[in-house]
Amino acid sequence: MLGAFLAYFWKSACRFGGAWNTGVEQYSNFCYTDIYPLWFARQLSDGRIPYIDNPDVEYPVGIGAIMEFARRLSFGDGVTFYDITVILMGASLVVGVLLMAALAGPTRRWDALWYAIGPGVVLCAYINWDLAAGALALGGLLAWAREKQYLAGILLALAVATKFYPLMFLGALFLLTVRTGKWLAFGKTLGAAVATWLLVNVPIMLISFAGWSKFYVFSSERGVDWGGLWFFFQKYQWGFLANADTLNEMAMGTLAILLLGIAVLTVSAPRRPRLAQICFLALAAFMVTNKVWSPQYVLWLIPLAVLARPKWPALAIWQLTEVWYFFAIWLYFVGMDPAHTAEGISDGPYFLAVWARALAVIALMALVVWDILRPEHDLVRQNDIDDQSGGVFNHAPDRFVLFRRPPAPVS
C-alpha cells in the first residue's frame, strides 16, 4: 500500500493546495490528473450518467461504470469524486501487485516491488483510471496460469472493456496456442471473453449507441497527440510520416508489421517463449506505434516488462526515461503558457524525452527477443523452470514450429 499512499501524497499540491483550479500550477507542481477536471467536463457534476445522459465520455464502458459508481458516492462534490476514485485505483494497485507476485511465481515474488513502489507508479498512478484495467488484466493472466480458462476470459474481457490494451494479451495466448496446439483451453477463454464483452457492452449500445461508440469514433478520428512518435514526425514534418491524412493507416500498418514479426518469433524460436514475454512484446509494440503515449501508460507496461525480463539494470534505465518524460511533458505545457515560458521547456528538450522513452522501450523489446532466441539467458528459466505463468503452456510440447531445426548430432 506504500506506493498507493505515496502516489496520493504526490498529488498534494492539487488535492490539498488547489493547483488544479489555477491553470498552469497543476503542471508546474506536476500533479495533473484527468479525474478531477472530467468531473466537470463530462457533466458528472450535474448528475449526468455517462453514455446515457452524456454521450461525450471518450472511454470504454468499464471506466464509465467506475465514473458512475464514484459519482453516486460523491454527493455532488468534485474533490470527493477524486478521493473515491483514488481509493478505487489504490485498491486496484494493491490487488495488481498481489496478482503480479503470484504470476512471478514462488522464486521471484519480490519482482512485484517494481509495480508496488516503482517511480513510474508513484508519479502516474492517479492520472487516469488505468490501474483498474491493470488489476483485471493481471487477474485474467493469473486465472490462465491456474488453468481456469473461463475465469481468464471473463477477467480479460472486463479489462478490455475498461482499457483497450489487454486485447494484446488475448493475441499472445493465440500465438502460443498455435505453437502448442492447446486449442480447447484457448477456445474456452476466447468464448468466455466474447460473451462477457458482449454482456457488458450490448446494453449500453442498445440504450445509447452514440455514447457507447464515442470511444471507438474518438480513437479512430483523433490526430497525433502527446508522447507519440507520430507527434514528433508531424511537428518536424518528416516527409510522408507527417501526412495526417494517412496517419491511421501508417499507425495500424506499423503495428501489424511488428505483430507479424512477434508471431513469426513465437512459432520459430528454438524454445517456446514464455507467455509474459509475448504479452510484453505485443503490448510494447502497441504503445510504440500508438498515436498517443500518455505518461500513465507506463502502468500498463511495468508488470509485463518485469515478468518478461526481471533484470534490474535495464528496467532501471527504462524507468529513468519514464520519469524524465513525466517531468518533461508538464514542463512543456508550462512553457506553452506565454506568461510562464521561461519556467518551462521548448520543443527540443521535450522531444528528446519522447525519444529517450521510446528508445528505452524498444531496447527492452530487443533484450526480450534476445532472451527468446537464446533461452539460456532467460533469468526466469533457471533450475528446470519453464513458464510458471503459462498455464497449459507450461512444459507443453510443440505442435507447430516454423523453420524447425534438425536435432543436434549425437557425439
C-alpha positions as CSV (number, residue, x, y, z in Angstrom):
1,M,0.0,0.0,0.0
2,L,3.0,2.3,0.3
3,G,3.0,3.1,-3.4
4,A,-0.7,4.0,-3.3
5,F,-0.1,6.4,-0.4
6,L,3.0,7.9,-2.0
7,A,1.0,8.5,-5.2
8,Y,-1.7,10.3,-3.3
9,F,0.8,12.4,-1.5
10,W,2.4,13.3,-4.8
11,K,-0.9,14.9,-5.9
12,S,-1.0,17.1,-2.7
13,A,-0.5,20.4,-4.4
14,C,-3.6,19.7,-6.5
15,R,-5.7,17.8,-4.0
16,F,-4.9,20.0,-0.9
17,G,-3.4,23.1,-2.5
18,G,-6.0,23.6,-5.2
19,A,-3.4,23.8,-8.0
20,W,-5.8,22.0,-10.4
21,N,-8.0,25.1,-10.2
22,T,-5.3,27.6,-11.2
23,G,-4.3,26.6,-14.8
24,V,-0.6,26.3,-15.1
25,E,0.2,25.4,-11.5
26,Q,-1.2,21.9,-11.9
27,Y,1.7,21.4,-14.4
28,S,4.4,23.3,-12.6
29,N,3.6,21.2,-9.4
30,F,3.5,18.0,-11.5
31,C,0.2,16.9,-10.0
32,Y,-2.1,16.9,-13.0
33,T,-4.9,14.4,-13.1
34,D,-7.7,13.7,-15.6
35,I,-10.1,12.6,-12.8
36,Y,-10.9,16.0,-11.3
37,P,-11.4,18.1,-14.5
38,L,-13.5,15.4,-16.1
39,W,-15.9,15.6,-13.2
40,F,-16.9,18.9,-14.7
41,A,-16.1,18.4,-18.3
42,R,-18.2,15.2,-18.6
43,Q,-21.0,16.8,-16.6
44,L,-20.8,14.3,-13.8
45,S,-21.1,17.4,-11.5
46,D,-24.6,17.9,-13.0
47,G,-25.6,14.3,-12.2
48,R,-25.3,13.2,-15.8
49,I,-24.9,9.4,-16.3
50,P,-22.0,8.5,-18.7
51,Y,-23.1,7.5,-22.2
52,I,-26.9,7.8,-21.4
53,D,-27.2,11.4,-20.3
54,N,-23.9,12.5,-21.8
55,P,-22.7,10.8,-25.0
56,D,-19.3,12.5,-24.9
57,V,-17.5,10.1,-22.5
58,E,-14.5,9.0,-24.5
59,Y,-13.7,5.8,-22.5
60,P,-14.9,2.2,-22.8
61,V,-17.8,1.2,-20.6
62,G,-15.7,-0.2,-17.7
63,I,-14.4,3.3,-16.9
64,G,-17.8,4.8,-17.4
65,A,-19.1,2.3,-14.8
66,I,-16.4,3.4,-12.4
67,M,-17.2,7.0,-13.0
68,E,-20.8,6.5,-12.3
69,F,-20.1,4.5,-9.2
70,A,-17.9,7.2,-7.8
71,R,-20.3,9.9,-8.9
72,R,-23.1,8.3,-6.8
73,L,-21.0,8.4,-3.7
74,S,-19.6,11.9,-4.2
75,F,-22.7,13.9,-3.2
76,G,-22.1,16.4,-6.0
77,D,-18.5,17.3,-4.9
78,G,-15.6,17.0,-7.3
79,V,-12.9,16.6,-4.6
80,T,-14.9,13.7,-3.1
81,F,-15.2,12.2,-6.5
82,Y,-11.5,12.4,-6.9
83,D,-10.9,10.8,-3.5
84,I,-13.3,7.9,-4.1
85,T,-11.7,7.3,-7.4
86,V,-8.3,7.3,-5.8
87,I,-9.4,4.8,-3.2
88,L,-10.7,2.5,-6.0
89,M,-7.5,2.9,-8.0
90,G,-5.3,2.4,-4.9
91,A,-7.1,-0.8,-4.1
92,S,-6.6,-1.8,-7.8
93,L,-2.9,-1.2,-7.4
94,V,-2.7,-3.3,-4.2
95,V,-4.6,-6.1,-5.9
96,G,-2.5,-5.8,-9.0
97,V,0.7,-6.1,-7.0
98,L,-0.5,-9.3,-5.3
99,L,-1.6,-10.7,-8.7
100,M,1.8,-9.9,-10.2
101,A,3.6,-11.5,-7.3
102,A,1.6,-14.7,-7.8
103,L,2.3,-14.6,-11.6
104,A,6.1,-14.2,-10.9
105,G,6.0,-17.5,-9.0
106,P,7.5,-18.6,-5.7
107,T,11.0,-18.0,-6.9
108,R,10.5,-14.3,-7.9
109,R,7.8,-12.8,-5.6
110,W,9.9,-9.7,-4.9
111,D,9.8,-8.7,-8.6
112,A,6.4,-7.2,-7.8
113,L,8.0,-4.4,-5.9
114,W,8.6,-2.7,-9.3
115,Y,4.8,-2.4,-9.5
116,A,4.3,-1.7,-5.8
117,I,6.7,1.3,-5.4
118,G,8.3,1.9,-8.7
119,P,8.8,5.6,-9.6
120,G,6.6,5.3,-12.7
121,V,3.8,4.0,-10.5
122,V,4.1,6.7,-7.8
123,L,4.2,9.5,-10.4
124,C,1.4,8.3,-12.7
125,A,-1.0,6.2,-10.5
126,Y,-3.8,8.7,-10.3
127,I,-3.7,10.5,-13.6
128,N,-6.4,8.3,-15.1
129,W,-8.3,5.0,-14.4
130,D,-5.6,2.7,-15.8
131,L,-4.9,0.8,-12.6
132,A,-8.4,-0.8,-12.7
133,A,-7.7,-2.3,-16.1
134,G,-4.3,-3.4,-14.9
135,A,-5.8,-5.4,-12.0
136,L,-8.4,-7.0,-14.2
137,A,-5.8,-7.9,-16.9
138,L,-3.3,-9.4,-14.3
139,G,-6.2,-11.3,-12.8
140,G,-7.0,-12.7,-16.2
141,L,-3.4,-13.8,-16.7
142,L,-3.3,-15.4,-13.3
143,A,-6.5,-17.3,-13.9
144,W,-4.9,-18.6,-17.1
145,A,-1.8,-19.6,-15.2
146,R,-4.0,-21.5,-12.7
147,E,-5.8,-23.2,-15.7
148,K,-9.1,-21.5,-15.0
149,Q,-9.8,-20.7,-18.6
150,Y,-13.3,-19.4,-18.3
151,L,-12.4,-17.1,-15.5
152,A,-9.4,-15.9,-17.5
153,G,-11.7,-15.0,-20.4
154,I,-14.1,-13.1,-18.2
155,L,-11.4,-11.0,-16.5
156,L,-9.6,-10.3,-19.7
157,A,-12.8,-9.2,-21.3
158,L,-13.6,-6.9,-18.4
159,A,-10.1,-5.5,-18.8
160,V,-10.6,-4.8,-22.5
161,A,-13.9,-3.2,-21.7
162,T,-12.1,-0.8,-19.3
163,K,-8.9,-0.1,-21.4
164,F,-8.4,-1.5,-24.8
165,Y,-4.8,-2.6,-24.5
166,P,-5.4,-6.0,-22.8
167,L,-6.6,-7.2,-26.1
168,M,-2.9,-7.7,-26.9
169,F,-2.8,-10.5,-24.2
170,L,-5.5,-12.5,-26.0
171,G,-3.4,-12.2,-29.1
172,A,-0.4,-13.6,-27.1
173,L,-2.5,-16.5,-25.9
174,F,-3.5,-17.2,-29.5
175,L,0.1,-17.3,-30.8
176,L,1.3,-19.7,-28.1
177,T,-1.8,-21.8,-28.8
178,V,-0.7,-22.1,-32.4
179,R,2.7,-23.4,-31.2
180,T,1.4,-25.8,-28.5
181,G,-2.0,-26.9,-30.0
182,K,-3.9,-26.2,-26.8
183,W,-7.0,-25.1,-28.7
184,L,-9.6,-26.3,-26.2
185,A,-8.1,-24.2,-23.4
186,F,-7.8,-21.2,-25.7
187,G,-11.3,-21.7,-27.0
188,K,-12.8,-21.7,-23.5
189,T,-11.0,-18.4,-22.7
190,L,-11.9,-16.8,-26.0
191,G,-15.6,-17.9,-25.8
192,A,-15.9,-16.6,-22.2
193,A,-14.2,-13.3,-23.3
194,V,-16.5,-12.7,-26.2
195,A,-19.6,-13.5,-24.2
196,T,-18.5,-11.3,-21.3
197,W,-17.6,-8.4,-23.5
198,L,-21.0,-8.5,-25.2
199,L,-22.7,-8.8,-21.9
200,V,-21.3,-5.5,-20.6
201,N,-21.3,-3.6,-23.8
202,V,-24.5,-4.5,-25.6
203,P,-26.9,-3.0,-23.0
204,I,-25.1,0.4,-23.4
205,M,-25.1,0.0,-27.2
206,L,-28.9,-0.5,-27.1
207,I,-29.6,2.4,-24.7
208,S,-27.2,4.9,-26.3
209,F,-25.2,3.8,-29.3
210,A,-23.8,7.3,-29.8
211,G,-22.5,7.3,-26.2
212,W,-21.1,3.8,-26.4
213,S,-19.4,4.3,-29.7
214,K,-17.7,7.6,-28.7
215,F,-14.5,5.8,-27.6
216,Y,-14.2,4.0,-30.9
217,V,-15.0,7.0,-33.0
218,F,-12.7,9.2,-31.0
219,S,-9.9,6.7,-31.2
220,S,-10.2,6.4,-35.0
221,E,-10.6,10.1,-35.7
222,R,-8.1,11.7,-33.3
223,G,-4.9,13.0,-34.7
224,V,-1.4,12.8,-33.3
225,D,-1.2,13.5,-29.6
226,W,1.3,14.0,-26.8
227,G,4.0,11.5,-26.3
228,G,3.7,9.6,-29.5
229,L,6.4,9.4,-32.1
230,W,3.9,10.4,-34.8
231,F,3.5,13.7,-32.9
232,F,7.3,14.2,-33.4
233,F,7.0,13.3,-37.1
234,Q,4.3,15.8,-37.7
235,K,5.9,18.5,-35.6
236,Y,9.1,18.4,-37.6
237,Q,7.4,17.5,-40.9
238,W,9.3,14.2,-41.5
239,G,8.1,13.6,-45.1
240,F,5.4,11.0,-45.6
241,L,5.5,10.2,-41.9
242,A,4.0,13.6,-41.2
243,N,1.0,13.0,-43.5
244,A,-2.1,13.5,-41.3
245,D,-4.4,12.0,-43.9
246,T,-2.7,8.6,-43.8
247,L,-1.9,8.6,-40.0
248,N,-4.3,5.8,-39.1
249,E,-3.1,3.6,-41.9
250,M,0.5,4.2,-41.1
251,A,0.0,3.5,-37.3
252,M,-2.0,0.4,-37.9
253,G,0.3,-0.8,-40.7
254,T,3.4,-0.4,-38.5
255,L,1.7,-2.2,-35.6
256,A,0.6,-5.0,-38.0
257,I,4.2,-5.4,-39.2
258,L,5.5,-5.6,-35.6
259,L,2.8,-8.1,-34.6
260,L,3.6,-10.2,-37.6
261,G,7.3,-10.3,-36.5
262,I,6.2,-11.3,-33.0
263,A,4.1,-14.1,-34.5
264,V,7.0,-15.4,-36.5
265,L,9.2,-15.2,-33.5
266,T,6.7,-17.1,-31.4
267,V,6.4,-20.1,-33.7
268,S,10.1,-20.2,-34.8
269,A,12.1,-19.6,-31.6
270,P,14.3,-22.5,-30.6
271,R,12.2,-22.9,-27.4
272,R,8.6,-21.8,-26.9
273,P,8.6,-18.3,-25.5
274,R,7.0,-17.6,-22.1
275,L,3.6,-16.0,-22.1
276,A,4.8,-12.9,-20.3
277,Q,7.4,-12.4,-23.0
278,I,4.9,-12.4,-25.8
279,C,2.4,-10.3,-23.8
280,F,5.2,-7.7,-23.2
281,L,6.3,-7.6,-26.8
282,A,2.7,-7.2,-28.1
283,L,1.9,-4.5,-25.6
284,A,5.1,-2.6,-26.2
285,A,4.5,-2.7,-30.0
286,F,1.0,-1.3,-29.4
287,M,2.4,1.5,-27.4
288,V,5.3,2.5,-29.6
289,T,3.1,2.7,-32.7
290,N,0.1,4.4,-31.0
291,K,-1.0,7.9,-31.9
292,V,-0.8,9.0,-28.3
293,W,1.5,7.8,-25.5
294,S,0.3,9.3,-22.2
295,P,2.5,9.3,-19.1
296,Q,0.2,6.9,-17.3
297,Y,0.7,4.2,-20.0
298,V,3.8,3.2,-18.0
299,L,1.3,1.5,-15.6
300,W,0.3,-0.9,-18.5
301,L,3.9,-2.0,-19.2
302,I,5.6,-2.3,-15.8
303,P,4.1,-5.6,-14.7
304,L,4.7,-7.3,-18.1
305,A,8.2,-5.8,-18.6
306,V,9.3,-7.1,-15.2
307,L,7.7,-10.5,-15.7
308,A,9.2,-10.8,-19.2
309,R,12.8,-9.8,-18.1
310,P,13.4,-9.1,-14.4
311,K,16.9,-7.8,-14.7
312,W,17.1,-4.5,-12.8
313,P,19.8,-2.5,-14.8
314,A,17.7,-2.3,-18.0
315,L,14.5,-1.8,-16.0
316,A,16.1,1.0,-14.0
317,I,17.3,2.8,-17.1
318,W,13.8,2.5,-18.7
319,Q,12.2,3.8,-15.5
320,L,14.6,6.8,-15.5
321,T,13.4,7.6,-19.0
322,E,9.8,7.4,-17.9
323,V,10.5,9.7,-15.0
324,W,12.3,12.1,-17.4
325,Y,9.3,12.1,-19.7
326,F,6.8,12.6,-16.8
327,F,8.6,15.9,-15.9
328,A,9.2,16.9,-19.5
329,I,5.5,16.8,-20.6
330,W,4.3,19.0,-17.7
331,L,7.2,21.5,-18.2
332,Y,6.4,21.5,-21.9
333,F,2.8,22.6,-21.0
334,V,4.2,25.2,-18.7
335,G,6.4,26.5,-21.5
336,M,3.4,26.8,-23.8
337,D,1.9,29.4,-21.5
338,P,3.1,32.9,-22.6
339,A,3.2,34.1,-19.1
340,H,5.4,31.2,-17.9
341,T,7.6,30.4,-20.9
342,A,10.9,30.9,-19.0
343,E,9.7,28.3,-16.4
344,G,9.1,25.6,-18.9
345,I,10.8,23.8,-21.8
346,S,10.6,24.1,-25.5
347,D,10.2,21.5,-28.3
348,G,13.8,20.3,-28.3
349,P,14.1,19.2,-24.7
350,Y,10.5,17.8,-24.8
351,F,11.1,15.6,-27.9
352,L,14.4,14.4,-26.5
353,A,12.5,12.9,-23.6
354,V,9.9,11.5,-26.1
355,W,12.7,9.7,-28.0
356,A,14.6,8.6,-24.8
357,R,11.5,6.8,-23.5
358,A,10.6,5.2,-26.9
359,L,14.2,4.0,-27.4
360,A,14.3,2.6,-23.9
361,V,11.2,0.6,-24.6
362,I,12.5,-0.6,-28.0
363,A,15.7,-1.6,-26.3
364,L,13.8,-3.7,-23.7
365,M,11.9,-5.3,-26.6
366,A,15.2,-6.2,-28.2
367,L,16.5,-7.7,-25.0
368,V,13.4,-9.8,-24.6
369,V,13.8,-11.0,-28.2
370,W,17.4,-11.9,-27.4
371,D,16.2,-14.0,-24.4
372,I,13.7,-15.8,-26.5
373,L,16.3,-16.6,-29.2
374,R,18.9,-17.5,-26.5
375,P,16.7,-19.1,-23.8
376,E,19.8,-19.9,-21.7
377,H,20.0,-16.1,-21.0
378,D,16.4,-16.1,-19.6
379,L,16.7,-15.3,-15.9
380,V,13.3,-16.8,-15.2
381,R,14.1,-20.2,-16.8
382,Q,16.5,-21.4,-14.3
383,N,16.6,-24.7,-12.3
384,D,14.3,-26.5,-14.8
385,I,11.6,-23.8,-14.6
386,D,9.7,-23.5,-17.8
387,D,6.8,-21.0,-17.7
388,Q,5.2,-20.6,-14.2
389,S,2.6,-18.2,-15.5
390,G,1.9,-20.1,-18.7
391,G,-0.9,-22.4,-17.5
392,V,-1.4,-25.2,-20.0
393,F,1.6,-23.9,-22.0
394,N,3.9,-24.8,-19.1
395,H,6.1,-27.7,-20.2
396,A,3.8,-28.3,-23.2
397,P,5.4,-30.0,-26.2
398,D,5.5,-28.1,-29.5
399,R,2.8,-29.0,-32.1
400,F,3.8,-26.4,-34.7
401,V,7.2,-24.9,-35.2
402,L,8.2,-22.8,-38.2
403,F,11.7,-23.4,-39.5
404,R,12.1,-26.5,-37.3
405,R,15.8,-27.1,-36.6
406,P,17.2,-30.6,-37.1
407,P,18.3,-32.4,-33.9
408,A,21.9,-32.0,-32.9
409,P,24.1,-34.9,-34.0
410,V,24.9,-37.4,-31.3
411,S,28.6,-37.5,-30.5
